[in-house]
């Protein structure tokens, strides 16, 4: 095992019912890995990297994006638990939906508004000459 935090100290643990020496970093991992398992359990409902055959960097980006949204939801929940009662807190699904709606409102231009000009007013009048005029200001 390689760790930048732990040294090479060990502790006496059990493996298959027998006592053995294990590194301290294994003990720390086993006591704190419940949070990682919980994260995977929560993100299982929102898979973003479903499509097979994607490039590895696209899968990595989607996984990191999914994790960032999950971490943002945890921060949102933590900050609202301190201020409000639990009834007003959005669910994880609603939180993701609100992110999508706000991104759409911010980056997608609104649909063009149809003007009240009739089609006949938009057509060229065939009785007039529609050629450009060469003037002093035009080249």
Secondary structure, DSSP 8 states (H G I E B T S, - for coil): ---SS--S-EEEEEETTEEEEEEHHHHHHHHHTHHHHHHHHHHTTS-S--STT--HHHHHHHHHHHHHHHHHHHHHHHHHHHHS-GGG---HHHHHHHHHHHHHHHHS-------S--HHHHS--TTS-------SS--
